[in-house]
Amino acid sequence: MIIKVFFMMAITLAITITLTMISMHGDSKETRSEPLAVKPFPKRVNRFLAETKNSRSADHCNKDDEICYILEGKNSTCCNNKCMDLTQDKHNCGACKNKCKFTSSCCGGECVNLAYDKRNCGSCGHKCMPGGIVLTDAVPYDYNFNTKCLENPDKPQYNGGIVVNPELKDGLNGWASYGNAKLQVRKSKIGNEFVVANQRNRSFDSVSQEFILNREKLYTFSAWLQISHGEATVLATFGTQRGFYDAGSTIAKSGCWSMLKGGLTVNESGSALLYFQSKNPSIDIWVDSVSLQPFTQEEWKSHQYQSIEKIRKSKVKLQAINSEGKPLANRTLTIAQKFANFPFGCAINKNILANSDYKNWFLSRFKYTAFENEMKWYANERIQNQEDYSAADALLEFTKSNGVQVRGHNVFWDDPKYQPSWVPNLETQKLSDATTKRINSVMGRYSGQVISWDVVNENLHFNFFESKLGDTASSSFYTTARALDSNAALFLNDFDTIESPGDGASSPDKYLQKIKQISDGGYDGPLSIGLEGHFRHLNIPYMRSAIDKVASSGLSIWLTEVDVQPGPDEAAVLDQVLREAHAHPSVNGIVLWSAWSPQGCFRMCLTDNSFRNLPTGDVVDRFIGEFSGAVVTATTDVNGFYETKLIHGDYEVIFKDADPYKFEKYTKPQRISHHLKVEASSSAEDIFRFQF
């Protein structure tokens, strides 16, 4: 019996071994889908121990990749004792310490320029649509703004967009009273129909229309307004269940029609009620040619792209020839941008003078700047008759030696809070003498060394000098400034013109009025417009429309002090502001207001105290990469020609061994280059011929 049991056990064991061998043999024929690990982790760490042993284990991984794998994910590796995502970290891109250039981003472990990489167009993983981001069926944006007060209003922009009965040709269809206003449809002598809101007794009593708005869309708004008597600011507002959104304003007059242009976005989708308001309830408000045009995000970006292609780039045609004038066919050339024409800068202060890291970070990015405080009156003459320009002198020497151009900021500041402490108590004549001395001192010292001057800062919001010296004080300052430095652009400079439609002191209409006042006060020279750009809540459609309005003056426009209120969306808002400004046909330069100090920045920093980029700094680097540092490699055709479209700037055109007959067969390849300047006036009809 025992023998039988052992016999059965032996047979069972033999069968088991045989089946196991067959199974293993069958498995060996399958293809392994995952690569084998080169080596196991040096030690095993479970998630519980990794997290409980040190709540910040990811910041102290002690060369242990598995801690990073457990806590941060499969793409994370321990680099310099911190867990880093090698697919995204631009300081460790693809491998530890593999740092991308500041104009590049890390996408999937590869350093790429988002402005030129078709696989990562604008952001990682976003493929460019054919032909860029132009949407051929998108409604074109209308940059026009009519500054004239007309006998009859123009037709509504976009044929009214989604407004029902925009020209009041169908009576009050689509329109209703808001508040206590009574409505009438009237007709002009030539048959133009419009609605009148009268018997108003509150600021918001007016005419209204209801819309369903989408939080994902951007809306441009316009209307033509007139009032029954006098002159008054009229504001267009959209009311929702959660709040009110101002869309823009105009200074309406009696006897003629004024154009209101603005825009808005909303935080929630749903019903919104348009109405008009004025602080003067005694006036009747007349309304006609109303337009509300929605755009998708893609359409808005398409406008930006098309504008940049039109205003920031030009077609160029190159021809490579040899010493005998014969074309060099099928030759490889490289076109490398050395300098971008579009002025983009950042404010600095005296902290940069003794900080090499600050210098390196700044100089690797910017060729334009303004001094944060060092040229202001209160910094140069804290005590009367004791001038100190040492900090400004040192900063100017630093910028000149490094080829950085400077905006002079500022000669006077109209805010009473920012005068030297001894100035507000001066009698009228002594104040006049002090201002004469000040303008001659600072502008005489730096004449010819700066590209522009903010002659009177923030004189829309404040009027310290006008209240003391008379209404023509600003005009006199500009007249003197032009005589002292005729080659520098002379700027007005103020805030909330493009940032907020609700600031009545510096609306685009008030800005245009101030320009006229300075001219009427006796100044007959050129002016430039400074829009500070201190953004709190972003309203991109309003920003664009506000620039449209001040651009109607025909004057040069710069955004002079751009920053964004800190918060979770700070970097995203900055990105949108920079793109919108750069794409606008009338914006000629941008300066960021982000001078660094150990205690922090005025409002928005771009780096930490070790000069590693914050998210806002990454936005700036990507933005710079989109209009500077371009490198194009191409091949000439059979006639030696190559045609392309380039961003305005200075380029180096490089050939290697361009002429095969020029060098001996076994000589080392030679690098030959020529300078190419691409400007707005450049055309494909102009042929740049380079001899190699």
matplotlib code that plots the C-alpha trace (Angstrom):
import matplotlib.pyplot as plt

x = [0.0, 2.8, 4.6, 1.4, 1.2, 4.8, 4.3, 1.3, 3.2, 6.1, 3.8, 2.0, 5.3, 6.5, 3.4, 3.6, 7.2, 6.4, 3.5, 5.5, 8.3, 5.8, 4.3, 7.7, 8.6, 5.4, 6.0, 9.4, 7.9, 5.9, 7.3, 7.9, 6.0, 7.8, 11.6, 13.4, 14.8, 18.5, 19.0, 16.7, 16.2, 18.9, 16.4, 12.6, 10.6, 6.8, 4.6, 3.6, 7.2, 8.1, 5.4, 5.5, 9.2, 9.4, 6.3, 8.6, 10.3, 10.0, 12.2, 14.8, 15.0, 18.6, 19.5, 16.6, 14.6, 12.0, 10.9, 10.2, 8.5, 6.2, 5.4, 5.6, 5.0, 6.8, 8.4, 10.0, 13.7, 15.9, 18.0, 20.1, 18.2, 14.8, 12.2, 12.0, 9.7, 12.2, 9.4, 8.5, 11.3, 13.3, 16.3, 16.3, 14.9, 15.2, 18.1, 19.3, 21.0, 20.1, 18.9, 16.9, 17.7, 15.5, 13.6, 12.8, 10.4, 10.7, 8.1, 8.3, 11.9, 13.0, 13.9, 11.8, 10.9, 7.1, 7.1, 8.6, 8.0, 5.0, 4.6, 4.4, 2.7, 2.4, 2.2, 3.5, 1.6, -0.4, 0.1, -0.1, -3.1, -2.2, -1.2, -0.7, -3.8, -5.6, -9.3, -10.5, -14.1, -13.6, -15.2, -12.4, -11.8, -12.7, -9.9, -11.6, -12.8, -14.4, -13.4, -15.7, -19.0, -21.3, -24.7, -25.8, -24.3, -22.3, -23.7, -23.2, -20.0, -20.5, -24.0, -25.0, -23.7, -26.2, -28.1, -31.8, -32.9, -29.6, -30.6, -34.1, -35.7, -38.3, -39.5, -38.7, -38.6, -35.9, -35.6, -37.1, -37.0, -34.4, -35.4, -37.8, -36.9, -39.6, -38.7, -39.4, -38.4, -37.6, -36.5, -34.0, -34.5, -32.9, -35.0, -32.5, -34.3, -33.1, -34.3, -34.5, -34.5, -36.1, -37.8, -34.7, -34.2, -31.5, -28.1, -29.0, -32.4, -32.1, -32.9, -31.9, -31.7, -31.2, -28.6, -27.4, -23.7, -21.1, -18.2, -15.9, -16.4, -15.0, -17.4, -16.8, -19.3, -20.1, -22.9, -23.5, -24.8, -26.2, -27.6, -30.3, -28.1, -24.5, -21.8, -21.6, -19.9, -22.2, -21.1, -22.4, -22.9, -24.1, -25.9, -26.0, -27.3, -23.8, -22.7, -22.1, -19.6, -18.7, -18.0, -16.8, -17.8, -17.8, -18.2, -21.6, -22.7, -25.8, -26.3, -24.1, -23.5, -20.4, -19.1, -18.7, -16.4, -15.5, -15.8, -16.2, -16.0, -18.2, -17.4, -20.6, -22.8, -26.4, -28.6, -27.2, -29.0, -27.4, -28.1, -26.5, -25.8, -24.8, -24.2, -26.4, -30.0, -31.4, -30.2, -32.0, -29.8, -30.2, -29.0, -28.4, -26.2, -25.6, -23.4, -22.4, -20.1, -19.0, -15.7, -14.4, -10.9, -9.6, -11.0, -9.4, -6.0, -6.5, -6.8, -3.6, -1.8, -2.9, -2.0, 1.5, 2.0, 1.0, 2.7, 5.7, 6.9, 8.0, 8.7, 12.3, 14.0, 17.7, 20.0, 23.4, 26.0, 29.6, 32.5, 31.5, 27.9, 26.7, 23.9, 24.7, 22.0, 21.0, 23.3, 22.4, 22.2, 21.3, 19.5, 20.0, 18.3, 20.7, 18.4, 14.6, 13.2, 10.2, 11.2, 10.6, 12.1, 11.9, 12.4, 15.5, 16.8, 20.1, 20.1, 21.3, 24.6, 26.2, 24.4, 26.0, 23.1, 20.6, 22.8, 23.1, 19.4, 18.4, 21.0, 20.3, 16.7, 16.3, 17.6, 15.2, 14.5, 13.3, 14.7, 12.1, 12.8, 16.3, 15.3, 12.3, 12.4, 12.1, 15.1, 17.3, 16.5, 15.3, 16.5, 16.0, 19.1, 21.0, 20.9, 22.0, 22.1, 24.7, 22.3, 20.9, 24.4, 25.5, 22.5, 22.9, 26.6, 25.6, 22.9, 25.1, 28.0, 25.6, 23.7, 20.4, 18.2, 16.5, 13.1, 13.5, 11.0, 10.0, 10.5, 7.4, 4.7, 1.4, 0.4, 0.8, 1.9, 5.1, 6.7, 9.9, 8.7, 9.7, 7.7, 4.0, 4.5, 6.2, 4.5, 3.4, 6.4, 8.9, 7.2, 7.5, 11.2, 11.7, 10.0, 12.1, 15.3, 14.2, 13.4, 16.6, 18.6, 17.4, 16.8, 20.0, 22.0, 20.6, 19.7, 20.6, 21.1, 17.5, 15.1, 12.0, 10.8, 7.7, 7.4, 4.3, 3.4, -0.3, -1.7, -5.1, -5.7, -3.9, -3.3, -0.9, 1.0, -2.1, -3.7, -0.6, 0.6, -2.5, -4.2, -1.4, 1.3, 1.7, 1.8, 4.7, 6.6, 6.3, 7.4, 10.5, 11.2, 11.2, 13.7, 16.0, 15.9, 14.3, 15.3, 13.6, 9.9, 7.8, 5.2, 2.1, 1.9, -1.1, -2.9, -6.4, -6.8, -6.7, -7.0, -10.5, -13.5, -14.8, -12.1, -13.7, -10.6, -8.4, -10.7, -9.6, -11.8, -10.3, -6.8, -7.7, -9.1, -5.9, -3.8, -6.0, -5.7, -1.9, -2.0, -4.6, -2.4, 0.4, 2.4, 2.7, 5.2, 4.9, 3.6, 3.5, 1.1, 2.2, -0.3, 1.0, -0.8, -1.2, -3.7, -6.0, -9.0, -8.4, -10.8, -9.0, -11.8, -11.9, -8.1, -8.0, -10.9, -9.3, -6.0, -8.1, -9.5, -6.3, -4.7, -7.1, -4.9, -2.2, 0.4, 3.0, 1.8, 3.9, 2.8, 5.2, 4.7, 3.1, 2.4, -0.3, -1.9, -0.5, -2.8, -3.3, -3.9, -1.0, 1.1, -1.9, -3.1, 0.4, 0.7, -2.6, -1.7, 1.7, 0.2, -2.6, -0.3, 2.3, -0.4, -2.0, -1.0, -0.6, 1.6, 5.3, 6.9, 6.4, 8.2, 7.5, 7.4, 9.2, 12.4, 13.8, 14.8, 15.6, 12.4, 10.3, 9.0, 6.5, 3.8, 4.9, 8.2, 9.6, 12.2, 12.9, 15.8, 18.2, 17.0, 15.3, 12.2, 8.8, 5.9, 5.7, 9.3, 8.6, 5.8, 8.3, 10.9, 8.3, 7.1, 10.7, 11.2, 8.3, 9.8, 13.6, 16.3, 14.8, 17.1, 16.1, 18.0, 17.1, 18.3, 18.6, 16.7, 18.2, 18.7, 20.2, 17.1, 15.4, 12.2, 10.7, 8.9, 10.9, 10.2, 11.6, 15.1, 18.8, 19.9, 23.2, 23.0, 25.5, 26.9, 29.4, 31.6, 29.0, 31.1, 32.5, 35.0, 36.4, 38.3, 40.7, 39.2, 40.6, 40.5, 38.5, 35.0, 34.8, 32.0, 31.0, 28.3, 26.5, 24.2, 20.5, 18.1, 14.4, 12.1, 8.4, 9.3, 11.0, 9.4, 9.8, 10.2, 13.5, 16.2, 19.0, 22.1, 25.0, 28.3, 30.1]
y = [0.0, 2.4, 1.5, 2.5, 5.8, 6.7, 5.6, 7.9, 10.8, 10.3, 10.2, 13.4, 15.2, 14.2, 15.4, 18.7, 19.3, 18.5, 20.9, 23.6, 23.2, 23.3, 26.5, 28.1, 27.1, 28.6, 31.9, 32.2, 32.7, 35.8, 39.3, 41.3, 44.6, 46.5, 46.9, 45.2, 47.4, 47.9, 47.6, 47.3, 50.2, 50.1, 49.8, 49.4, 52.2, 52.1, 55.1, 55.1, 55.2, 57.8, 60.1, 59.6, 59.5, 63.0, 65.0, 66.7, 63.6, 64.8, 67.7, 65.5, 62.3, 61.6, 60.2, 57.7, 57.7, 55.3, 58.0, 60.2, 57.5, 56.7, 60.3, 62.2, 59.7, 57.7, 60.7, 62.0, 61.5, 62.6, 65.6, 67.6, 66.0, 67.1, 65.2, 66.7, 65.8, 65.4, 65.8, 69.3, 70.9, 73.3, 73.1, 69.3, 68.5, 64.9, 64.5, 66.0, 69.4, 69.5, 73.2, 74.6, 78.1, 80.7, 81.1, 77.4, 75.2, 71.5, 69.4, 65.6, 65.8, 67.9, 71.5, 73.2, 76.8, 77.0, 79.8, 77.6, 73.9, 72.6, 69.7, 72.1, 75.3, 77.8, 75.1, 71.6, 69.0, 71.5, 70.8, 73.8, 73.9, 74.1, 77.6, 78.6, 79.6, 81.6, 80.7, 81.7, 81.7, 83.9, 87.3, 89.9, 92.3, 95.9, 98.1, 101.3, 104.0, 107.3, 110.2, 112.7, 113.8, 113.3, 114.7, 111.1, 107.9, 105.4, 102.0, 99.5, 97.5, 93.8, 94.8, 94.7, 91.2, 89.5, 92.7, 92.5, 95.6, 97.4, 100.5, 100.8, 100.3, 98.0, 100.3, 99.1, 95.4, 93.8, 96.8, 97.6, 100.2, 99.8, 101.3, 104.3, 105.5, 106.2, 105.2, 106.8, 106.0, 109.2, 109.9, 112.5, 114.9, 112.3, 109.4, 107.9, 106.2, 106.0, 105.4, 108.0, 107.2, 110.2, 111.0, 109.6, 110.2, 107.7, 107.1, 103.7, 104.6, 103.9, 101.6, 97.9, 94.6, 91.1, 88.7, 85.1, 85.4, 82.6, 82.7, 81.0, 83.9, 87.4, 90.2, 93.5, 96.2, 99.5, 102.0, 105.6, 108.0, 111.5, 113.4, 116.0, 118.8, 119.6, 116.9, 113.8, 110.5, 107.6, 104.0, 100.8, 98.0, 94.4, 93.2, 89.5, 87.6, 87.6, 91.1, 93.9, 94.2, 97.6, 97.4, 100.9, 104.6, 107.7, 111.4, 112.1, 115.5, 117.3, 118.0, 115.2, 111.5, 110.1, 106.5, 104.3, 101.3, 98.6, 95.0, 92.4, 88.8, 87.3, 84.8, 82.9, 81.9, 83.0, 86.0, 89.5, 92.8, 95.7, 99.2, 102.6, 104.9, 108.4, 110.2, 113.1, 111.8, 115.0, 114.2, 112.1, 109.4, 108.7, 105.4, 104.0, 101.6, 99.2, 96.1, 93.2, 90.7, 87.4, 85.8, 82.4, 82.1, 80.6, 83.5, 86.0, 84.3, 84.2, 88.0, 88.3, 85.9, 87.7, 91.0, 89.9, 88.4, 91.8, 94.3, 92.5, 90.5, 91.2, 89.1, 89.0, 87.5, 86.6, 85.5, 83.9, 84.7, 83.9, 86.4, 86.3, 87.2, 83.7, 82.3, 79.6, 76.9, 74.3, 75.8, 75.6, 78.9, 79.8, 83.1, 83.8, 86.8, 88.9, 91.7, 92.1, 95.5, 95.4, 97.2, 94.9, 95.7, 95.6, 98.2, 98.0, 99.7, 100.3, 96.8, 95.5, 97.4, 95.1, 91.9, 89.8, 87.3, 90.1, 91.6, 88.3, 87.5, 91.0, 91.4, 87.9, 89.1, 92.8, 95.8, 98.4, 99.6, 102.4, 103.2, 102.4, 105.5, 106.8, 109.6, 110.8, 114.3, 113.0, 110.7, 113.5, 116.3, 115.1, 118.3, 121.5, 122.6, 119.4, 117.3, 113.7, 111.9, 109.2, 106.3, 107.4, 108.1, 104.6, 102.9, 104.9, 104.0, 100.3, 100.5, 102.4, 99.9, 97.0, 98.5, 98.9, 101.8, 103.8, 105.6, 108.6, 108.2, 110.8, 114.6, 115.5, 113.4, 115.1, 113.1, 115.3, 112.3, 111.8, 115.3, 116.0, 116.8, 120.4, 121.1, 121.1, 124.1, 126.4, 129.6, 129.8, 131.7, 129.6, 126.5, 127.8, 128.5, 125.0, 123.3, 125.3, 124.3, 120.7, 120.2, 121.9, 119.9, 116.4, 116.8, 118.9, 116.2, 113.3, 114.9, 112.6, 109.7, 108.4, 107.5, 109.1, 111.1, 110.7, 114.5, 114.7, 111.4, 110.6, 114.0, 112.5, 111.2, 114.1, 117.8, 119.0, 121.3, 122.6, 123.4, 125.4, 126.9, 127.0, 124.9, 125.2, 123.9, 120.6, 122.4, 124.6, 121.5, 119.8, 122.9, 123.2, 119.5, 119.6, 122.5, 120.5, 117.1, 117.4, 113.9, 112.1, 111.1, 113.0, 110.9, 111.3, 108.3, 107.1, 104.0, 102.4, 103.6, 100.0, 98.1, 99.0, 100.5, 101.8, 104.4, 107.6, 109.7, 108.1, 106.6, 106.6, 109.6, 111.5, 110.6, 112.1, 115.1, 115.6, 115.5, 118.2, 120.3, 120.2, 121.2, 124.0, 125.1, 126.1, 123.0, 122.4, 119.5, 115.7, 113.6, 109.9, 107.8, 105.8, 103.2, 101.9, 98.6, 97.7, 94.9, 93.6, 91.9, 91.1, 92.3, 91.6, 92.8, 96.1, 96.3, 96.0, 98.5, 101.0, 100.9, 101.3, 104.5, 106.2, 105.0, 107.1, 110.1, 108.8, 109.0, 106.3, 104.0, 102.1, 100.0, 101.4, 99.7, 96.3, 94.1, 91.9, 91.6, 88.5, 85.5, 82.0, 83.4, 85.9, 84.2, 83.4, 87.0, 88.3, 86.0, 87.3, 90.9, 90.6, 88.7, 91.2, 94.2, 92.8, 91.9, 95.3, 97.4, 100.6, 99.3, 100.2, 98.9, 97.2, 97.7, 95.4, 97.0, 94.2, 95.7, 93.3, 94.0, 91.6, 92.7, 92.0, 93.8, 96.7, 94.1, 91.4, 89.6, 87.5, 85.6, 84.5, 85.9, 83.3, 84.6, 81.4, 82.1, 82.3, 81.3, 84.9, 84.8, 81.7, 83.6, 86.4, 83.9, 82.2, 85.6, 86.8, 83.5, 84.2, 87.4, 87.0, 84.5, 82.9, 80.6, 79.5, 76.9, 76.7, 75.8, 78.2, 77.3, 76.7, 80.5, 81.0, 82.5, 81.9, 83.7, 83.7, 85.9, 87.2, 89.2, 92.7, 92.8, 92.3, 89.0, 87.2, 85.3, 82.4, 80.2, 77.5, 76.9, 78.8, 78.7, 75.2, 76.7, 79.3, 76.9, 74.1, 70.6, 69.6, 72.9, 73.2, 74.5, 78.3, 80.3, 83.4, 85.7, 88.9, 91.3, 91.5, 94.1, 93.4, 96.3, 97.1, 98.7, 95.5, 93.7, 90.5, 92.7, 93.9, 91.3, 91.1, 89.8, 88.4, 87.4, 84.4]
z = [0.0, 0.9, -2.3, -4.3, -2.5, -3.3, -6.9, -7.3, -5.7, -8.1, -11.2, -10.0, -9.4, -12.9, -14.6, -12.7, -13.7, -17.3, -17.5, -15.9, -18.4, -21.3, -19.8, -19.5, -23.0, -24.3, -22.4, -23.9, -27.3, -26.3, -26.9, -23.7, -24.1, -21.3, -21.1, -18.3, -15.6, -16.0, -12.2, -9.3, -6.9, -4.2, -1.5, -1.1, 0.3, 0.6, 0.3, 4.0, 5.2, 2.5, 3.6, 7.4, 7.7, 6.3, 5.1, 2.5, 1.3, -2.3, -1.3, 0.4, -1.7, -0.9, -4.3, -4.0, -7.2, -5.8, -3.3, -6.2, -8.1, -5.3, -4.3, -7.6, -10.4, -12.9, -14.6, -11.4, -10.7, -7.7, -8.9, -6.5, -3.6, -5.0, -7.0, -10.5, -13.4, -16.2, -18.8, -17.6, -15.5, -17.7, -15.3, -15.5, -18.9, -19.9, -17.5, -14.3, -14.7, -18.4, -18.5, -21.3, -22.7, -21.2, -24.5, -24.5, -22.5, -21.5, -23.3, -22.9, -21.7, -24.7, -24.8, -27.5, -28.5, -28.3, -30.9, -33.6, -32.7, -34.6, -32.2, -29.3, -30.6, -27.8, -25.2, -24.7, -26.6, -28.6, -32.3, -34.7, -37.0, -40.7, -41.5, -37.8, -35.9, -38.6, -38.7, -42.2, -41.1, -38.1, -38.0, -38.4, -35.5, -36.2, -34.8, -35.9, -33.6, -34.6, -32.4, -34.1, -32.7, -35.7, -36.8, -37.5, -36.1, -38.1, -38.8, -36.0, -36.0, -37.1, -38.2, -34.5, -33.8, -31.5, -30.7, -31.6, -33.6, -33.3, -35.3, -33.9, -37.3, -35.7, -33.0, -29.5, -30.5, -28.3, -26.1, -22.7, -20.0, -17.2, -13.8, -14.0, -17.5, -20.1, -23.7, -27.0, -30.5, -32.4, -36.0, -37.2, -40.1, -42.5, -41.2, -38.7, -35.9, -32.3, -28.8, -26.0, -22.3, -20.5, -17.2, -15.5, -11.7, -11.0, -12.5, -14.0, -15.4, -19.2, -22.1, -21.8, -23.7, -22.4, -23.7, -22.9, -22.4, -22.4, -19.9, -22.5, -25.0, -25.4, -26.3, -28.1, -27.5, -29.2, -29.4, -30.5, -27.8, -27.4, -24.4, -24.2, -22.9, -21.8, -21.7, -19.5, -19.2, -20.1, -19.0, -20.6, -18.0, -18.1, -15.0, -14.1, -11.1, -9.5, -10.3, -12.8, -15.6, -17.0, -20.8, -21.5, -21.6, -23.7, -23.1, -24.7, -25.9, -26.8, -30.5, -32.0, -31.6, -29.8, -30.2, -27.2, -27.7, -25.2, -24.3, -21.6, -20.4, -17.7, -14.9, -15.4, -18.3, -18.4, -18.6, -18.7, -19.0, -20.9, -19.6, -19.7, -16.7, -16.0, -12.7, -14.0, -13.8, -15.3, -18.8, -21.4, -23.0, -26.7, -28.0, -31.6, -33.6, -30.8, -31.3, -29.2, -31.0, -29.4, -30.3, -29.3, -27.7, -30.9, -33.0, -30.6, -30.9, -34.6, -34.6, -32.6, -35.0, -38.1, -36.7, -35.7, -39.2, -40.7, -38.4, -36.8, -39.8, -43.4, -46.4, -47.5, -50.5, -50.4, -53.2, -52.7, -55.4, -55.8, -56.6, -60.2, -59.6, -60.4, -58.2, -55.7, -56.1, -53.5, -50.8, -47.2, -45.3, -41.7, -40.8, -37.1, -35.4, -33.3, -32.2, -32.2, -33.2, -30.9, -27.6, -24.6, -21.3, -17.5, -14.8, -12.7, -9.6, -7.8, -6.4, -9.7, -9.4, -6.8, -7.7, -10.5, -10.6, -11.0, -13.8, -15.6, -15.4, -16.7, -19.4, -20.9, -21.6, -21.9, -24.0, -22.6, -19.1, -16.8, -13.4, -10.7, -8.5, -9.1, -11.5, -9.6, -8.0, -4.4, -5.0, -6.6, -4.2, -0.9, 0.8, -1.1, -3.1, -2.3, -5.4, -5.6, -8.9, -7.8, -8.1, -11.4, -12.8, -11.8, -13.3, -16.6, -16.8, -16.3, -19.0, -21.5, -21.1, -21.8, -24.7, -22.8, -23.7, -21.0, -20.6, -18.4, -15.5, -14.4, -14.5, -12.5, -10.7, -10.4, -7.3, -4.2, -2.1, -4.2, -4.0, -2.1, 1.4, 1.1, -2.2, -1.1, 1.2, -1.3, -2.4, -6.0, -7.3, -5.3, -6.6, -10.2, -9.6, -8.1, -11.1, -13.5, -11.7, -11.5, -15.2, -16.3, -13.8, -14.6, -18.4, -18.8, -17.1, -19.1, -22.4, -25.3, -23.0, -22.8, -25.5, -23.8, -20.9, -18.7, -18.4, -16.2, -14.6, -13.8, -14.6, -15.4, -11.9, -10.1, -10.6, -8.0, -10.3, -12.1, -8.8, -7.8, -11.0, -13.2, -15.8, -18.4, -16.0, -17.9, -21.3, -20.0, -18.8, -22.2, -24.0, -21.8, -22.1, -25.9, -25.9, -23.5, -25.3, -28.8, -29.8, -27.0, -27.1, -24.6, -22.8, -20.8, -18.4, -16.4, -15.1, -15.5, -19.1, -20.4, -17.2, -16.0, -17.7, -14.4, -13.7, -15.0, -14.3, -16.9, -19.4, -23.1, -23.7, -20.7, -22.0, -25.4, -23.7, -21.7, -24.9, -26.4, -23.2, -23.4, -27.0, -26.3, -23.4, -25.8, -26.4, -30.2, -30.2, -30.5, -27.7, -26.9, -24.9, -21.8, -20.6, -17.3, -17.3, -13.5, -14.0, -11.3, -13.0, -16.7, -19.3, -22.6, -25.0, -23.1, -23.1, -26.9, -27.4, -25.1, -27.1, -30.2, -28.8, -27.7, -30.9, -32.8, -31.8, -34.2, -31.4, -30.4, -27.6, -25.1, -22.1, -19.6, -16.2, -16.8, -13.8, -12.5, -9.0, -7.2, -7.2, -8.6, -12.1, -12.1, -14.7, -17.0, -16.8, -17.6, -20.6, -22.0, -21.4, -23.2, -26.2, -26.6, -26.4, -28.7, -31.3, -31.3, -34.4, -32.4, -29.5, -30.1, -26.9, -23.5, -20.2, -17.2, -13.7, -11.9, -10.5, -7.9, -4.3, -1.5, 0.2, -2.9, -5.9, -6.2, -7.0, -9.4, -9.2, -12.1, -10.0, -6.5, -4.5, -6.2, -9.6, -10.5, -12.6, -10.9, -13.2, -14.3, -15.3, -17.4, -19.1, -19.9, -21.3, -23.6, -24.8, -25.6, -27.4, -29.7, -31.3, -30.7, -31.1, -34.3, -36.3, -39.7, -41.8, -45.4, -48.9, -51.9, -55.1, -58.5, -59.0, -55.5, -54.0, -50.7, -49.7, -46.2, -43.6, -40.7, -37.5, -37.7, -36.4, -37.2, -38.6, -39.5, -42.7, -42.6, -45.3, -44.9, -48.0, -50.0, -53.2, -53.9, -56.4, -54.0, -51.7, -52.1, -52.0, -48.7, -46.8, -43.6, -44.2, -43.8, -42.2, -44.1, -42.8, -43.7, -41.9, -42.7, -41.4, -41.6, -41.1, -41.6, -44.9, -46.1, -49.0, -51.0, -54.0, -52.5, -53.1, -50.6, -52.5, -50.6, -52.1, -50.8]

ax = plt.figure().add_subplot(projection="3d")
ax.plot(x, y, z, "-o")
ax.set_aspect("equal")
plt.show()
